[in-house]
């Protein structure tokens, strides 16, 4: 018994020593390598918490011979190899690189870029399993081989909806050596390679045991237990070398929960200072954000604490960083947006969304971008503990386009100090007067705010009437707006209408959302100087929800000002046929099978419902046909597949400074002529007494004539505003042209013989094919809710391997290179 106890004690002690002796990975930060000496900085790094850029570097035979491989296993952002001369393979640098996470991407798009490397002969990332996020671009490497013998779809994790791989202008595969050697095994025959004898590894390749249907990744251990979908290199979350998500020691987890914090975007740690980082909420960061300062805690941890104290001046979006976390501003705030293009009103919405109280004063000066102060949506107090010019707590001067102050029903208390409003030509004085109940110490005087210097360029006395506008016809690219008839009195000063519209994924748009006084926002403005009550909005995107509203454009100096505006309403354009598939990848699995993998259309024009596949045997000799690399794709040129708007929202519509904006001279002339004709210089003595009934009859008759005239004027040329609507399907099969014209219908496209796959599937294996045969494979994407909603065909020619050729090579202990090709992106 004592011997058994001693044995158990030895095993436990030995296990503790092993665990204690395990080293944590050495983590380094981003680096740009431009000299050979820079590689010394990476010689002890196993994880790069950032990116690696190797650019403009020349290797000599001596430096290449002395180059030591780097121990890097993981890069959390991206890898760029650009114009590195003298290097024949990246295996000399990264023989252990397993994953590129792509937390941040090069140009917000790429996780791996290998570009213009003159002497690179093979990629050589022999251990690479996955690029988690970002596309892959390998281009213009004149000596590069084996780029086409890698299953890039597997490295991208089969995520074909968002990320792609591009292989352009490298050495043609036909001029590259074969990758297989003598005496290949059966396992090697179905593997792909980085170079001669360097076969590609695949995640969890050893776990090929029979699985239950409910296993998420179809991988099981030898006991039939489902493997975790969180571990890339193993079957168990508890002891994993590379996790797909977050690492906690050797364990894979989905979320990092307090009191731990997420470091480097990849691992959950109890303390940030052990990695020379600061704690910011539930993350570890290099430095505190704006308006935060670091404070050392008793346990040595440095935390970022919010400090919203001081006097702040906002002149551009750069000055807004950090304000989104401020609820109470211990100081004063001045907004002076001097550069009209460097500040987005959306940035103001985000920055001040949580601001509730300003202890000092609020100053809005020289900011022509502002149409309202709606971005202070939660502000309830301007305390005035510190006053501008020792008097004013709310100071608003020289804001040319400011029309409104707070949001509807928002009340902002001003317990101390005066308000000061001047040189705001579009801000009506009654909106300033609405502040009186919130002023506790001061009243509103002429010195503080004057009718002569606020609202003088708009008609503040008139009541904005409601304008009823609806969408009565819509297709994929156009929508027709129909406005309710205006009365003759309202029609007289009318010049036309102004139509505002924008894309609105959600129905939460208000009149002042992202409005920019100088037009630098995402609202399109379409001005129609006509009394016609119909208007067509053009250049719309298919299957997209839009918000819109309409305002009247009236004579600015007319004695009877009538302004009207509609409520914000929504409509959705109809779907259109999708564009062609972006890319098709295929490979011959055997003499009787071809596997295809495809990327959805770049322009879907709706919700993709299904994919159709046709394939047939090509009888003629491929060499005698006119097929080539470029003719394998059929890019569409139809308008539906490309949205190229001819107008910019910032440049749409005339500006008030344009000479012909109001047509003032013409309107004054017309009004003067009416007065000259219809206003007599002296009243004549009536010779006949008119009864009250006659007066009423004449008034009713004149009013009806005016009303009928106004209706005709508003409907004039209505046939010029027709838009095309998709035709219904004909009730008969194979209708003649005469039948389609007579019944105004279209023929249903016959796709009954096509193989149909749901939109969630992006890979398929064609079986029961003939050996040594070329097949033409044609694919289309189809959208929901549209008759004949399938896009153009994308065609690829794929070849199966000859059985006789396979037998010959097998007798020579060789194996053939199975076809492995892809088509490039179809459209620019």
Secondary structure, 3 states (H helix, E strand, C coil): CHHHHHHHHHHHHHHHHHHHHCCCCCEEEEEEECCHHHHHHHCCCCEEEEEEEEEEEECCHHHHHHCCCCCCCEECCCEEEEEEECCCEHHHCCCCCCEECCCCCECCCEEEEEECCCCCCECCCCCCCEECCCEEEEECCCCCCCHHHCCHHHHCCCCCCCCCEEEECCCCHHHCCCCCCCCCCCCHHHCCEEECCEECCCCCCCCCCCCCCCCCCCCECCCCCECCCCECCCCCCCCCCCECCEEECCEEECCCCCCCEEECCCEEECCCHHHCCEEECCEEECCCCCCEEEEECCCCCEEEEECCECCEEECCHHHHCCHHHCCEEECCEEECCCCCCCCCHHHHHHHCCCCCEECCCEEEECCCCCCCCCCCCCCCEECCCCCECCCEEEEEECCCCCCCCCCCCCCCEECCCEEEEECECCCCHHHHHCCHHHECCCCCCCCCECCCCECCCCCCCCCCEECCEEEEEECCCCEEEEECCCCHHHHHCEEEEEEEEEECCCCCCCCCCCCCCCCCCCCEEEEECCCCCEEEECCCCCCCEEEEEEEEEECCCCCCCCCEECCCEEEECCCCCCCCEEEEEEEEEECCEEEEEEEEECCCCCCEEEEEEEEEECCCCHHHCCCCCHHHCCCCCCHHHCCCCCCCCCCCCCCCCCCCCCCHHHHHHHHHHHHHHHCCCCCCCCCCCCCHHHHHHHHHHHHHHHHHHHHHHHCCCHHHHCCCCCCEECCCCCCCHHHHHHHCEECCCCCCCCEEEECCCCEEEECCCCCCCEEEEEEEEEECCCCCCECCCEEEEEECCCHHHHHHHHHCCCCCCCCEEECCCCCC
